[in-house]
Amino acid sequence: MADKYIKNIDFAQVLPLAEQVSYQPGQIVSKTLAQNGALSLTLFAFDKGEEISTHESEGDAMVVALDGEGEITVGGEKFTVHAGETIIMPSKTPHAVCAAERFKMFLIVVFPNK
């Protein structure tokens, strides 16, 4: 059997990505699909009002909104994203995520080669 580099999700099936992580009252739920020195793939489900406070990353981060509405702050500027929309958060730039409504997102972080 070949090595598998993506985990926690079924292979060789058509899947609605938003349904691969579930909302929980008063929580942020995350499901890591891949994590290594070059890349991180994580699904998130935020209950309304939940947030990840301002922080920085060594990699460029791309948020793909899957459901609901999220408020993304990048370098002090606020953006609203809805299902089907994407925003990039550059490396070493302060950013935060807050769920204006229940919000699901797919986070892709690409780290620099070292």
C-alpha positions, 0 to 999 in steps of 0.5 A: 500500500502506498504512503498516505500524506493526507489524514483524517479524510476519506480517499477516492471519494467525492466529499463536501469539504464543509461537512468534514468538520462539525460545529460545536457550541461555544467552541472552535473545532479543527481537523488537521489533514496534513502538517509538515515543515512545508505545508499545513492543511486544516479544516476549522468550524467556529461557533458564532463569536469564537475567535483566534486572536492576533498572531503571526505565522512563518508561512503564507496562509490562505483561508478558503471560506466554506460556510457562514461568515468570518471576519479576518483581520490582516495587518490591522485591516478587517475583511469579511469572507463568505462561503466560496471566498478566499483571502491570503494572510502574508507571512510575518503579518499579524492576523486574526479570525473571528466568526461573525456567524458560524463559520467554517474554513479551510486553512492552507499554510505554506512555509518557507524552504529551510 
